[in-house]
């Protein structure tokens, strides 16, 4: 582990601390600081966005990126942060920050990959979405390089996980995003070789704990959930880990195993949670309530099938989007189906929910806005040029849509 310590004055350090505290307050006010938002569920309950846009209208700004990527943008205060990988071997790893209001570049940090950069043509070395606590930003790449920067783009520390674990990585690339839980960065490295999960101190870059994982490939991301016995009013202290053979729930602070379940799970779309119940994609969907150590499914549904896109749960509903573009709305309590409709194209990005509208972006660049207030119905279709495999972000009335090498922000509704 390499840590970068600048020789700051006491005054400079105090100023940095003050900026960090102010940024923390800002980031807590409805930003989108991690993959699928602040809690990883992909839901912005009280938000609204415009319904119409195209390349020539309804766009606040767009920014070209210096390389490819499948990672989502995040929004932290007045910054939009995204990663990319450039060079012939995708071994130049970029972290970029743009002014959220204007799209003007604020800073760019470029580092070199130390691990394997081969990945499937449909993905990228910049596949994992960065995460922020409002003071720092962490970015994990398919090369298993993990970097921590401050909000000014200064490198705080770095971990070359492929050097520490020489057989980490797989033949089609890694895709898991880091998750920050109460000052711990959780990284899930599932592969056929050196598979492990680590909890890393966000401030120092030192390991808090590491646990071996089953040697099987998976591209799912960790999810912050409450531990059994935690009150519903408490912040989540647990981390849910998923691979094709089951689930583990660990204490994010020390790695202690709190609960596990063996069963078929998807290797790419991640589980979600609603009111303490886990909604797990696999052969259809399985609902499990780990509270009290239970492992018997509450219900299963073959019709709630996910392809690559992760499910999204909100209110008393759960929405899935399969490989054929069929969007299904189910009842989160019992798995019964409320409605479905077919969308055009193939979907790699996960849907998100804004208010009572599902936002689903297909690979070909068409975004569907689907009302799920009652029977699902398409209320708008908007298209942008490019290839879109990244899950969108939403903050302050705008969507952030990431094409392979372009970042777009929609204008606020009129």
Secondary structure, DSSP 8 states (H G I E B T S, - for coil): -EE------HHHHHHHHHHHHHHHHHHTTT-B-STTSTTSS-EETT----S---SSSSEEEEEE-SSB-----EEETTEEEEEEEESTTS-EEEEEEEETTT--EEEEEEEE--S-----TTS-S--S--EE-SSEEEEE-TT-EEEEEETTS-EEEEEEHHHHSTT---TT------EEETTEEEEEE-SSSS-EEEEEETTT--EEEEEE--S-------EEE--TT--TTS---EEEEEETTEEEEEETTT--EEEEEES---SSS--EEETTEEEEESSSEEEE--GGG--S-SEEESSS--SSS--EEETTEEEEE-TT-EEEEEETTT--EEEEEE-SS---S--EEETTEEEEE-TTSEEEEEE-SSS-EEEEEEE-SS---S--EEETTEEEEE-SSEEEEE----
